[in-house]
Amino acid sequence: MTIVDPGPVPRPAAASTDISKVVRMDYGADELYTAMSEAALSGWDAWNAAWGSPLYHQDGFLLLSTDAMQPGGFEHDSFALLRRRGHAPERIRPDDLKDRFTGWAAGRYRDGYFNPRAGWVESGHVLARLAAEAAAHGVHLAEGVAFEGLLETGAGVAGIRTTGSAELRADVVLIAAGAWTPALLPRLAGVMWAVGQPVVHLAVERPAEWQAPGFPVWAADISRTGWYGFPALADGTLKIGRHGPGRLVDPDEPRTVLPSELAPLRDFLRESLPALSGAPIAATRLCLYCDTFDGDFWIDRDPERAGLIVAAGDSGHGFKFAPVLGPLVADVVEHRPNNWAARFAWRTRAADSKEAARAM
């Protein structure tokens, strides 16, 4: 097996390369993603045990709502489904929020819950570890090599052309290019597209005050506001992001977070985390999503090109599933049955009840 990547791996421009990613099971009333998350969490536990130095940190996940949780709402339906599946999320009322958790404005959030079976991963370090393990198992990683096009023969694909028009022939070609997918495979541009979402790293003076258990991973009225964040790292870096519609971007263009995207953050901090409202910004990052029209992954064989498989459509929620996405993709490649694969099959665009690619 050969992996072609412009490199370096981890690639700084890739969405997966960052200081942290959320790991959670909280998916509203969606049974399939919840079940996948449960399996992925077991995978993160296994990787931690195998790696010795844990890269998944089970600090929990705090979900807050400005209104009382109601059926049909993301927080309510997540809470109810987790309980039905045997988990133990804890309901959080205003007094609980004030007594247990750091920094939240009194009275701003009326309801919510804390899920202890969740946390975050050191995503860039995870990628480096997985690349090393792949190499140890005989995978050839061709860094610094870019995809130029498919080698097509009739109705099929026989390999790829790479930088400098070199040819790599293969029985199967798997395109797993994240936000670059619709650019590399233009006929998919109608069902998936690249968007940028703002991420900000604040610098806090006393990091220990902004770490778990008082300040775990959190989401604040996320289905309406999009705001989520992480505990501070030891160096004082505190990451906050916004999971919203985003803006269409060219993944090869400069990644600039706009002033119009920073101003709402300051408003949110003043209203919700006032002690952070004046914290200096240490860095910004435009995180790229490959959004599908319905927010679901796209993992299937191309019905019109034998030998081509696409694994894309992270839609902003892919990294947590790393321990189970590899086996899922392998099952598709090797024609093995997989209980989850049908959800992510090749499909045509249709009206969808969810906001495009906001399938939390």
C-alpha positions in Angstrom: 0.0 0.0 0.0 1.2 3.5 -0.9 -0.1 6.7 0.6 0.5 9.9 -1.4 0.5 13.1 0.6 1.9 16.6 -0.2 3.2 16.5 3.4 4.7 16.9 5.8 2.7 14.4 7.9 1.0 15.7 10.0 0.3 18.4 7.4 -0.2 21.9 8.9 -2.8 22.8 6.3 -5.0 19.8 7.0 -8.0 20.2 9.2 -7.0 17.2 11.2 -3.7 18.8 12.3 -4.3 20.9 15.4 -3.7 20.9 19.1 -7.0 19.3 20.0 -10.2 17.7 18.8 -13.4 16.9 20.7 -14.3 13.3 21.4 -18.0 12.8 22.3 -21.0 10.5 21.9 -23.5 13.4 22.0 -25.4 13.4 18.7 -29.0 14.3 19.5 -31.4 11.5 18.6 -29.0 10.0 16.1 -28.6 6.4 17.1 -26.0 5.5 14.4 -23.5 8.2 15.2 -24.0 7.6 18.9 -23.2 3.9 18.5 -20.2 4.8 16.3 -19.0 7.1 19.0 -19.3 4.5 21.6 -17.1 2.2 19.5 -14.7 5.0 18.8 -14.3 5.7 22.5 -13.4 2.1 23.1 -10.8 2.5 20.3 -9.3 5.6 22.0 -9.1 3.7 25.2 -7.2 0.9 23.4 -4.9 3.3 21.7 -4.1 5.0 25.0 -3.2 1.6 26.6 -1.1 0.6 23.6 0.7 4.0 23.3 1.6 4.3 27.0 1.5 8.1 26.8 -2.2 8.9 26.6 -3.3 11.2 23.8 -7.0 11.0 24.6 -8.0 12.9 27.7 -11.3 11.9 29.3 -12.1 15.3 30.9 -15.8 15.1 30.1 -18.1 17.3 28.0 -20.3 20.1 29.4 -23.3 21.0 27.2 -25.3 24.1 28.1 -28.6 25.5 27.0 -30.0 29.0 27.6 -33.5 27.6 27.7 -34.9 24.5 29.5 -34.1 21.4 27.5 -37.1 20.3 25.5 -37.8 17.3 23.2 -36.5 18.0 19.8 -33.6 20.1 21.0 -30.0 18.9 20.6 -29.2 18.9 24.3 -32.4 17.2 25.4 -32.3 14.5 22.8 -28.6 13.8 23.4 -29.2 13.5 27.1 -32.2 11.2 26.7 -30.5 8.9 24.1 -27.4 8.5 26.2 -29.5 7.5 29.2 -31.5 5.0 27.2 -28.2 3.5 26.0 -27.0 3.0 29.6 -24.7 6.0 30.0 -24.8 8.4 33.0 -24.9 12.0 31.9 -25.5 14.4 34.8 -28.2 17.1 34.6 -26.7 20.6 35.2 -28.9 23.3 36.6 -27.8 27.0 37.2 -26.6 26.3 40.8 -24.7 23.2 39.7 -23.0 25.3 37.0 -22.0 28.0 39.5 -20.7 25.5 42.1 -18.9 23.0 39.8 -17.6 24.8 36.7 -15.3 27.7 36.2 -16.1 31.1 34.7 -19.6 30.8 33.4 -21.8 33.8 33.8 -24.5 33.4 36.5 -28.0 33.0 35.1 -26.9 32.8 31.4 -27.6 29.1 31.0 -30.8 27.6 32.5 -30.1 23.9 31.7 -27.7 21.4 30.4 -25.8 18.3 31.3 -22.3 16.9 31.8 -21.2 13.7 30.1 -18.2 12.2 31.9 -17.6 9.8 29.0 -16.0 12.3 26.6 -13.0 14.5 26.3 -10.4 15.6 23.8 -7.4 14.3 21.9 -4.1 15.8 20.9 -4.9 15.5 17.3 -1.6 16.5 15.7 0.3 14.0 17.9 -2.3 11.3 17.1 -1.6 11.7 13.4 2.1 11.5 13.9 1.7 8.3 15.9 -0.6 6.7 13.4 1.7 7.6 10.5 4.6 5.9 12.4 2.5 2.8 13.0 1.4 2.6 9.4 5.1 2.7 8.3 5.9 0.0 10.9 3.3 -2.2 9.2 4.8 -1.8 5.8 2.8 1.1 4.4 4.8 3.3 2.1 4.1 7.0 2.8 5.2 9.1 -0.1 5.4 12.6 1.4 5.9 15.6 -0.8 4.0 14.0 -3.6 0.9 15.7 -4.9 -2.1 14.2 -6.7 -2.5 15.5 -10.3 -5.2 13.3 -11.7 -6.7 9.8 -12.2 -5.3 7.3 -14.6 -8.6 6.3 -16.3 -9.1 3.3 -18.6 -12.5 3.2 -20.2 -15.0 3.2 -17.3 -12.4 2.4 -14.7 -9.4 3.8 -12.8 -6.0 2.2 -12.9 -4.0 4.5 -10.7 -3.1 8.2 -10.4 -0.8 10.8 -11.9 1.4 12.6 -9.4 3.6 15.6 -9.3 5.7 15.8 -12.5 3.3 13.5 -14.3 4.7 10.4 -12.7 2.3 7.4 -12.7 1.3 5.2 -9.8 -0.7 2.2 -10.9 -3.0 0.4 -8.5 -5.9 -2.1 -8.3 -7.8 0.4 -6.1 -7.5 4.1 -5.7 -8.8 5.6 -2.4 -9.2 9.4 -2.4 -9.3 10.7 1.2 -8.4 14.3 0.7 -10.6 16.2 3.1 -11.4 19.7 2.0 -9.6 19.2 -1.3 -11.9 16.4 -2.4 -14.4 18.4 -4.4 -11.5 20.2 -6.2 -9.7 16.9 -7.0 -13.0 15.3 -8.1 -15.0 18.1 -9.5 -18.1 16.1 -10.3 -18.7 15.8 -6.5 -18.8 19.6 -6.1 -22.6 19.6 -6.1 -22.8 17.3 -3.1 -19.8 18.5 -1.0 -17.8 21.6 -0.7 -15.0 23.2 1.4 -15.9 25.7 4.1 -13.7 27.6 6.7 -14.7 27.8 10.3 -12.9 30.1 12.8 -10.7 28.8 15.6 -9.1 31.1 18.2 -6.3 30.3 20.7 -6.6 32.6 23.7 -3.7 33.1 26.1 -4.8 32.7 29.8 -2.5 33.7 32.7 -3.4 30.9 35.1 -3.9 27.8 33.0 -4.8 25.5 36.0 -7.9 27.6 36.6 -9.2 26.8 33.1 -8.6 23.0 33.1 -10.7 20.0 34.1 -12.6 19.2 36.2 -13.8 22.8 36.5 -13.4 23.6 32.9 -13.8 20.6 30.6 -14.6 20.5 26.9 -17.8 22.5 26.5 -20.6 23.5 24.0 -22.7 26.6 24.7 -26.1 26.5 23.1 -24.3 25.0 20.2 -27.2 24.2 17.9 -28.0 27.9 17.9 -24.6 29.7 18.5 -22.0 27.2 17.3 -19.6 27.9 20.2 -17.5 25.2 21.7 -14.1 25.0 23.4 -11.5 23.1 25.4 -9.7 23.2 28.7 -6.4 25.2 28.7 -3.2 23.5 27.9 -0.3 23.7 30.3 1.2 26.7 28.4 -2.0 28.7 28.8 -3.4 28.1 25.3 -7.2 27.9 25.5 -8.9 27.0 22.2 -12.4 28.1 21.2 -14.1 27.3 17.9 -17.4 28.0 16.1 -19.3 25.2 14.4 -21.7 27.0 12.0 -22.4 27.3 8.3 -18.9 28.6 7.7 -17.9 30.3 4.5 -16.9 28.8 1.2 -13.1 28.7 0.7 -10.4 27.5 -1.6 -8.3 25.2 0.5 -5.2 26.3 -1.2 -5.8 30.0 -0.5 -4.4 31.8 2.6 -6.2 30.8 5.8 -7.3 34.1 7.3 -9.8 34.5 10.2 -11.7 37.7 9.4 -12.4 40.6 11.9 -16.1 39.9 11.3 -15.5 36.4 12.7 -13.6 37.6 15.8 -16.1 40.2 16.9 -18.8 37.7 17.7 -16.3 35.8 19.9 -15.7 38.8 22.1 -19.5 39.3 22.4 -19.9 35.6 23.4 -17.1 35.8 26.0 -18.6 39.0 27.6 -22.0 37.3 27.9 -20.9 33.8 28.8 -17.3 33.7 30.1 -16.6 37.2 31.2 -13.3 36.5 32.9 -12.0 35.6 29.4 -13.4 38.6 27.6 -10.1 40.5 27.7 -7.8 37.5 27.2 -5.3 38.2 24.4 -5.5 36.2 21.2 -2.4 34.1 20.8 -3.3 32.6 17.4 -6.1 32.1 14.9 -6.8 29.3 12.5 -9.3 28.7 9.8 -10.3 25.1 10.2 -11.5 23.5 7.0 -14.5 21.3 6.7 -15.5 19.1 3.7 -19.2 19.6 4.1 -21.7 17.2 2.5 -25.2 18.5 1.8 -26.7 16.3 4.5 -23.7 16.3 7.0 -23.0 12.6 6.7 -19.7 11.1 5.7 -19.2 9.9 2.1 -17.5 6.5 2.0 -18.2 4.4 -1.0 -17.1 3.1 -4.4 -17.7 5.4 -7.3 -20.6 3.8 -9.2 -19.3 5.2 -12.5 -15.6 4.5 -12.1 -14.5 1.0 -11.2 -11.5 1.0 -8.9 -12.2 4.4 -7.3 -13.3 4.8 -3.7 -13.9 8.1 -2.0 -13.7 8.6 1.8 -14.6 12.3 2.5 -17.3 14.5 3.9 -16.0 14.9 7.5 -18.5 17.8 7.9 -16.6 19.0 10.9 -17.1 15.9 13.0 -14.7 13.3 11.7 -11.7 13.1 13.9 -13.4 11.6 17.0 -14.2 8.6 14.8 -10.6 7.8 13.8 -10.5 4.4 15.6 -13.5 3.2 13.6 -13.3 5.0 10.3 -10.2 3.1 9.3 -11.9 -0.3 9.6 -15.0 1.1 8.0 -13.1 2.3 5.0 -11.2 -1.0 4.8 -14.5 -2.9 4.8 -15.7 -0.8 1.8 -12.4 -1.4 0.0 -12.5 -5.1 0.6 -16.2 -5.7 -0.1 -16.9 -6.8 3.5 -20.2 -6.1 5.2 -20.3 -3.2 7.6 -23.4 -2.1 9.6 -22.6 1.6 9.2 -21.6 1.7 5.6 -25.1 2.2 4.1 -25.5 5.6 5.8 -22.5 6.9 4.0 -23.1 5.4 0.6 -22.9 7.2 -2.7 -26.0 9.3 -3.1 -27.7 12.1 -5.0 -28.4 15.5 -3.5 -31.9 15.8 -2.1 -33.8 18.1 0.2 -32.6 17.5 3.8 -34.3 18.4 7.1 -31.0 19.4 8.7 -29.1 22.7 8.1 -26.5 21.7 5.5 -23.7 19.8 7.2 -24.6 20.9 10.7 -25.6 17.3 11.7 -24.2 17.5 15.2 
